[in-house]
Amino acid sequence: MTGVTIIGAGRMGTSLGLALAGKRFIVRWLADHRPAAARESRRVIGQGKATTDAAKAAAAAGTVFLCVPDEEIEQVAKALARAPIDWLGKFVFHTSGILSSKVLAALKARGAFCASFHPVQSFPRKNMPPRHFRDIYIGIEGDERARREAERIARSLGARPLPIRARDKILYHAACSMAANLFVPLFDTACSLLRRAGIEDKAAVKILWPLVEGTLQTVKHFDRASALTGPISRGDAATVRRHLAALEKIPSAREIYRTLGREASKLAEKRNLPPEKIKALKRALEGT
């Protein structure tokens, strides 16, 4: 059984610890500068000891996950490197999507094998069940031995390892953020338009969600151009103009519609729409 320490008892760290527990891993320590957070994570996982002493926790396990905010990772790594710990042969992973393993350089210099380990998944609460990792991808980047171990851990969770080069992590993370984070304000904007149409917010979510869910299923099973529906997919410039006219007094929604409409028109072009329809769509979206 592999002993694991989790430093950072937030949603990611706790959910990861819960998923690892019982899968040939033992969570030995949960460290956080907030004592209550560490104790809560201990209760959720059902293993390990809670502490505010990150160095003490790191010394007790061969594998250490730094699940702290991005801006704290390098600082925590340097502090741990100064601690009287034998780092030779230990594995250290951070869970940032945007930062490379270079931020762990201080620990690497002490003999640790270092990598980044980023689950491509959202963690809205601490106690996400282990199945939350099943079939997701985990972005992995770092030195060779750490990468191999990270891939083993990913597979043990039922996830799929995704090798990422250090120089590509920013684009990789931007893609993840656009797909997950930026969908939320888009959906909220759509709900706000229904509210203006006299529909209550709870009803707006219920009305739009099956539409979104159906679209996501189509994207999953078909190519993105085929998944596109609605007036832009048909080259219906007249309807697009009417939409934009209706959004005249809601500038933010109008700009979202125009920006994403331009991208949708590129997908529509792949569906072999007649050139005159594509030109009409572009004129409509530019307001000309």
C-alpha positions in Angstrom: 0.0 0.0 0.0 1.3 3.4 -1.0 1.3 6.1 1.8 -0.1 9.4 0.6 -0.1 12.9 2.2 -2.5 15.6 1.0 -1.4 19.2 1.6 -4.4 21.5 1.0 -7.7 20.3 2.4 -10.0 21.9 -0.1 -12.4 20.4 -2.6 -9.8 19.0 -4.9 -7.5 17.6 -2.3 -10.3 16.1 -0.2 -12.0 14.5 -3.3 -8.7 13.1 -4.5 -7.9 11.7 -1.1 -11.3 10.1 -0.9 -10.8 8.5 -4.3 -7.3 7.2 -3.5 -8.3 5.7 -0.1 -8.8 2.0 -0.5 -7.3 1.8 -4.0 -3.9 0.5 -2.8 -3.3 3.8 -1.2 -3.4 4.9 2.4 -4.0 8.6 3.2 -1.7 9.1 6.1 -2.0 12.9 6.7 -4.1 15.8 5.7 -2.5 19.1 6.1 -4.0 22.6 5.9 -3.3 25.9 7.6 -7.0 25.9 8.6 -7.3 23.3 11.4 -11.1 22.9 10.8 -10.6 22.2 7.1 -8.1 19.5 7.8 -10.4 17.9 10.4 -13.3 18.0 8.0 -11.4 16.4 5.2 -10.3 13.7 7.7 -13.9 12.9 8.4 -14.8 12.8 4.7 -12.0 10.5 3.8 -12.1 8.3 6.9 -8.3 7.9 6.9 -5.2 9.7 8.1 -4.5 12.4 10.6 -5.3 16.1 10.4 -2.6 18.7 11.0 -1.5 22.2 10.2 2.1 21.1 10.0 2.8 20.5 6.3 6.4 19.4 6.8 5.4 16.8 9.4 2.7 15.5 7.1 5.1 15.3 4.1 7.7 13.4 6.0 5.3 10.6 6.8 4.5 9.5 3.2 6.3 8.5 0.0 3.8 10.4 -2.2 2.8 14.0 -1.5 0.1 15.9 -3.3 0.1 19.7 -3.2 -3.5 20.7 -3.6 -3.1 24.3 -2.7 -4.0 27.4 -4.8 -1.7 28.0 -7.8 -0.1 31.1 -6.3 1.0 29.2 -3.2 2.5 26.1 -4.8 6.1 27.4 -5.3 6.1 29.0 -1.8 4.9 25.8 -0.2 7.5 23.7 -2.2 10.3 26.0 -1.1 9.2 25.8 2.6 9.1 22.0 2.4 12.5 21.8 0.8 13.9 23.7 3.7 12.4 21.3 6.2 14.6 18.5 7.7 13.0 15.8 5.5 14.7 13.1 3.4 13.2 13.9 0.0 15.3 11.4 -2.0 12.9 9.1 -3.9 9.7 10.8 -2.8 7.0 11.6 -5.3 5.6 15.2 -5.3 2.7 16.2 -7.5 0.9 19.5 -7.7 -2.6 19.7 -9.1 -2.5 23.0 -11.0 -3.7 23.0 -14.6 -1.7 26.0 -15.7 1.7 25.6 -13.9 4.4 23.2 -14.9 6.4 21.0 -12.5 9.1 23.6 -12.6 7.5 25.3 -9.6 8.6 22.2 -7.6 12.3 22.8 -8.5 13.3 23.3 -4.9 12.0 19.8 -4.0 13.5 18.3 -7.2 16.9 19.7 -6.1 16.5 17.7 -2.8 16.0 14.4 -4.7 12.2 14.3 -5.1 10.5 13.1 -8.3 8.2 15.9 -9.4 5.2 16.3 -11.8 2.0 18.1 -12.3 -1.2 16.0 -11.9 -4.3 17.9 -13.1 -7.7 16.2 -13.2 -9.8 17.6 -16.1 -12.9 17.7 -13.9 -14.7 20.2 -11.6 -15.0 19.7 -7.9 -18.0 21.7 -6.6 -17.8 20.2 -3.1 -15.3 18.3 -0.9 -17.0 14.9 -0.9 -17.2 14.2 -4.6 -17.5 10.4 -4.9 -14.6 8.3 -6.3 -16.6 7.7 -9.5 -16.1 11.4 -10.2 -12.6 10.4 -11.5 -13.8 7.6 -13.7 -13.0 8.0 -17.4 -11.8 11.6 -17.0 -8.4 12.7 -18.3 -5.6 13.8 -16.0 -3.0 16.1 -17.5 0.4 14.9 -16.5 3.8 16.7 -17.0 7.1 16.4 -15.2 10.2 14.3 -15.0 10.1 10.8 -16.4 9.9 8.7 -13.2 7.3 11.0 -11.7 5.2 10.9 -14.9 5.2 7.1 -14.8 4.0 7.1 -11.2 1.4 9.8 -12.0 0.1 7.6 -14.9 -0.2 4.6 -12.5 -2.1 6.7 -10.0 -4.4 8.0 -12.7 -5.2 4.6 -13.9 -5.8 3.3 -10.4 -8.5 6.0 -10.1 -10.1 4.8 -13.4 -8.9 7.9 -15.1 -6.9 8.3 -18.4 -3.4 9.8 -18.3 -2.9 12.7 -20.7 0.7 13.7 -21.3 1.2 17.4 -21.6 4.4 19.3 -22.5 5.4 22.1 -20.0 5.2 24.8 -22.7 1.7 23.7 -23.7 0.1 23.9 -20.2 -1.2 27.4 -20.6 -3.2 26.6 -23.8 -4.3 23.3 -22.3 -5.6 25.1 -19.2 -7.3 27.8 -21.2 -9.1 25.2 -23.2 -10.3 23.5 -20.0 -11.4 26.8 -18.5 -13.3 27.8 -21.6 -15.2 24.5 -21.8 -16.1 24.4 -18.1 -15.9 27.9 -16.6 -17.1 30.0 -19.4 -20.1 27.8 -20.1 -21.6 29.0 -16.8 -21.9 32.7 -17.7 -23.2 31.7 -21.1 -25.9 29.6 -19.6 -26.6 32.4 -17.1 -27.0 34.9 -19.9 -29.5 32.6 -21.7 -31.5 32.2 -18.5 -31.5 36.0 -18.0 -33.1 36.4 -21.5 -35.9 34.1 -20.5 -36.3 36.1 -17.3 -36.8 39.2 -19.4 -39.4 37.2 -21.4 -41.4 36.8 -18.1 -40.1 33.3 -17.1 -39.0 32.7 -13.5 -35.3 31.7 -13.0 -36.0 28.2 -11.7 -38.2 27.5 -14.7 -35.6 29.0 -17.1 -33.0 26.4 -15.9 -35.5 23.6 -16.3 -36.5 24.8 -19.8 -33.0 25.2 -21.1 -31.2 22.3 -19.5 -32.6 19.5 -21.7 -31.6 21.5 -24.7 -28.1 21.9 -23.4 -27.8 18.3 -22.3 -29.0 17.1 -25.7 -26.5 19.3 -27.5 -23.7 18.0 -25.3 -24.7 14.4 -26.1 -24.6 15.2 -29.8 -21.2 16.8 -29.5 -20.0 13.7 -27.7 -21.2 11.3 -30.4 -20.9 13.3 -33.6 -18.5 15.9 -35.0 -19.0 19.5 -33.8 -20.2 20.8 -37.2 -22.9 18.2 -37.2 -23.9 19.0 -33.6 -24.6 22.7 -34.6 -28.3 23.4 -34.9 -30.4 26.5 -35.1 -30.6 29.5 -37.4 -26.8 29.8 -38.0 -26.6 26.1 -39.0 -29.3 26.7 -41.6 -27.8 30.0 -42.8 -30.9 31.8 -41.7 -29.6 35.4 -41.7 -33.0 37.0 -41.2 -33.5 35.2 -37.9 -30.0 36.2 -36.8 -30.8 39.9 -37.5 -34.0 39.6 -35.5 -32.2 38.1 -32.6 -29.6 40.9 -32.7 -32.3 43.6 -32.9 -34.1 42.1 -29.9 -30.7 42.2 -28.0 -30.1 45.9 -28.8 -30.9 47.0 -25.3 -28.8 44.2 -23.7 -25.3 45.0 -25.0 -23.4 42.3 -23.1 -25.8 39.5 -24.4 -25.6 41.0 -27.9 -21.8 40.9 -27.9 -21.8 37.3 -26.7 -24.3 36.4 -29.4 -22.2 38.1 -32.1 -18.8 36.7 -31.0 -20.0 33.1 -30.6 -22.2 33.5 -33.7 -19.0 34.2 -35.8 -17.5 31.0 -34.5 -20.7 29.1 -35.2 -20.7 30.4 -38.7 -17.3 28.9 -39.3 -18.7 25.5 -38.2 -21.7 26.1 -40.5 -19.4 26.7 -43.4 -18.0 23.1 -42.9 -21.5 21.8 -43.4 -21.3 23.0 -47.0 -23.8 25.8 -46.7 -24.1 27.8 -50.0 -21.5 30.6 -50.1 -24.3 33.3 -50.4 -25.8 32.1 -47.1 -22.4 32.2 -45.4 -21.9 35.8 -46.6 -25.4 36.8 -45.5 -24.7 35.3 -42.0 -21.4 37.2 -41.7 -23.1 40.5 -42.8 -25.9 40.0 -40.2 -23.5 39.3 -37.4 -21.4 42.3 -38.3 -24.5 44.5 -38.5 -24.0 45.5 -42.1 
